[in-house]
């Protein structure tokens, strides 16, 4: 069983992720920036990487994968938004 991270750093990391997730702009770019911030929060110890979070991040990586020069379309954006919402819910356990 994983105990959720607590304290100001964890709260700030969760809020920053949610802010980036809801930012104006393309969902794919927002997702990339949100994951970068989340990775930094995990690396700093502010949040813990749970098994569910790990699986969601792997799914998101697949949704955001693209070949050089390829633009990601609406399905990738829709998948990114869906997975980001799931990650946001899971962050309360991270």
C-alpha positions, 0 to 999 in steps of 0.5 A: 500500500502506498501512502499519499505524499503530503505537505506543501511541495506535494500540494504545489506539484498537484496544483501545477499539474492540474494548472498545466492540464487545464491551460489554454493551448493544444492538449498534446503540448499541454500534456507534454509540459504537465508530464515534465513537471510531474516527472520533476516533482517525482524526482524531487520526492514531492510526489511518489510514483504509484503503480497506477500512475506508472501505467497511466504515464505509459499510456500517455507516452503512447498517445503522444508518440509521433514520428519525426515531422508527424503532427498528432491529430485529434485522437491523440489530443482526445486521448491525452485529455482523457489520460490527464484527467485520470492522472489528475485523480490518481495524484491524490494517491501519489 
